[in-house]
Structures are given as C-alpha cells and as structure tokens.
Amino acid sequence: MRIGLITADPGHQLLADTTDLLTPRHEVVALDPGGHRAGAPDPVPPGELADVYLLKARTPRALALARSLERAGAPVVNSAAATARCQDRTAMAGLALSAGLPFARTRTLRSCAALAAERLRRPVVVKSRHSRRHDLVARVDDAAQLRALSADWADEPVVVQDFVPNDGWDHKLWVIAGRVFAALRRSELAAGGRGPALPLAADALPPGWLEPVLRVGPVFSLDVYGVDLIDAGEGAPLIVDINAFPGIRGQAGAPGELAALALRVAERGRGRRPRPYPAGAEILGESRPK
C-alpha cells in the first residue's frame, strides 16, 4: 500500500511513529500543502495517487490539496469537508447543538469591535470564529477587559460563549476509529495557562462522558478527532471544542490505531496500483513487498 501524509511536519510524533509501523511493508509519502493553491492543477496525476491520504494539516492550502485529491478519486482521512466544519466554530456549534450534543451555547458576531459595543452582563469566553494557530481564545469578565481585547482584535470575527464555572481542567479526549485516548490539562483560560497533559485512563472518566464523545464522530463524519470537555457541574460534561486530526502525542497505542485505520481505508478504496511518486513528494520510508 501507499499511504500519503498531507502535512508540513512529517516528523510530528504521531505521524513519525505511525510511519515507523507502516514502512516495513508499505510506502509512506508526505505532501507539503504549503505550495498548493485553491484552483491550482491537481498535484498528483490519477495514476500516481496514494491508496489513502491522512489529512493532518488544516490550513486553507491543506484543505484545497485534500479536495483536489478527493476529486481525483483518493480517499482522505478526515475528508476536507469534515475538517473544514471543525475550522468554523459557528458551523461546529450549530451542528453539535442540532444533533443534541452537550456543546456550549454559542453566538456569532461579525467582529470583536461589535461585541465591545454591547453591554457585558456576565463573564464570557471569546474565540475567533475561524480556528487556526494563534487565534483568539480569551475569558472576558468586564467591559474594560473587553475594550482592551477589541483594541488588538477589532476586526476579528468572533464567537461568544457564556463562561461556565469549572475546576480549571480540560478533559482532552482523542478518538481514532472509535478507540478513545484521554488526558487532563489545565485550561488555557485558567490562571497560569496550560501545563503538560496528565495521564487519564478512558475508563476513569465520569459516567456518561464517553457517549457524547463517541457520537461526535458520526455527527461530524470524523474518523480521527479530539474533543475538549469541562465539568459543567454535578458531573455533567460540556463540550467546548472539537478538533479534526489533533496531535495525540504520548498516547500509547495511538500510532498503531492510526496505521490500522489507514490500511483499512486504503484496502476499501484500492482500485489502482500507483507506481511513480508525485513530483515534490518526500519518501519517508523504504517499503518491502507485501
């Protein structure tokens, strides 16, 4: 099999460990989405496609690359459409709430400046509408804080959620093809900011927490995803974020689950026998005949 990685960082721990598991018998090829533009010619001729692509990057260029590979007939995990839904926090909240998931109530404003013009009645969490690296995520308790935030982010489209008092810990749950991995980490909104992730066994979660996490996959059409939950009181889970293809670092068994998923998807869609490597691809491991 040939497995493609859509990423600018094939050395990422999860991807590197997955590659190590695959390359004794399979080919792994990395495609850097940085050079691909929406509307550009398809980067890989149909006869040279991999049997499956893992979409780790979530930038607009990565999504454009994934869409072009899907148009050419290649399966992509997660799909470009599913990944894009998780990049828009308005769409994310709408889909989650309509499906009955315990997601934080969310409203959208055209800009942070528009929010600053409102009267703040209670503490809120303000986030960039479009999820990306170094985006806006902040707790705002009063009008002065809101004005200061708006000074730096005036034109930023935002979503707003009421701040829910909690113990300051995020429950980080990651799912690969139905298998759950878990950790605890201080919330980025907590005093002192985030620290290292602490181990947490999935069976140590409060009763009823796994069910909504596992429902996220079919609702969002995701095979690999992360869910951030907080305790909203009396043991009730509240989902505050959903991520397509998170890092899942340091979770024993995660690379094996990802490798197995890639091979299952590749086997289902294998109707071609690609041979040449696409121009610009980085070969991450030598393969041996099956």
FENSULGI-V941645 format. One record per backbone hydrogen bond with DSSP energy under -1.0 kcal/mol. CO is the residue of the C=O (numbers start at 1). NH is the residue of the N-H. If there is no record, write none. Layout:
<<CO/NH> <CO/NH>>
This chain:
<<1/27> <2/51> <3/29> <4/54> <5/7> <5/31> <6/56> <6/57> <9/12> <12/16> <13/17> <14/18> <15/19> <16/20> <17/21> <18/22> <19/23> <22/25> <22/26> <27/3> <28/284> <29/5> <30/282> <31/7> <33/36> <37/40> <45/48> <46/49> <52/4> <53/77> <54/6> <54/56> <59/63> <60/64> <61/65> <62/66> <63/67> <64/68> <65/69> <66/70> <67/71> <68/72> <69/74> <70/73> <75/53> <77/55> <79/83> <80/84> <81/85> <82/86> <84/87> <87/131> <88/92> <89/93> <90/94> <91/95> <92/96> <93/97> <94/98> <95/99> <96/101> <97/100> <101/103> <102/239> <107/160> <109/158> <111/115> <112/116> <113/117> <115/118> <123/163> <124/140> <125/161> <126/138> <127/159> <129/89> <132/135> <136/128> <138/126> <140/124> <142/146> <143/147> <144/148> <145/149> <146/150> <147/151> <149/153> <153/156> <154/113> <157/129> <158/109> <159/127> <160/107> <161/125> <168/187> <170/185> <171/229> <172/183> <173/227> <174/181> <175/225> <176/179> <179/176> <181/174> <182/200> <183/172> <184/198> <185/170> <187/190> <190/193> <198/184> <201/204> <202/205> <206/209> <209/213> <210/214> <211/215> <212/216> <215/219> <216/220> <217/222> <223/177> <224/245> <225/175> <226/243> <227/173> <228/240> <228/241> <229/171> <230/238> <233/236> <236/232> <238/230> <239/104> <241/228> <243/226> <251/254> <253/257> <254/258> <255/259> <256/260> <257/261> <258/262> <259/263> <260/264> <261/265> <262/266> <263/267> <264/268> <265/269> <269/271> <278/281> <282/30>>
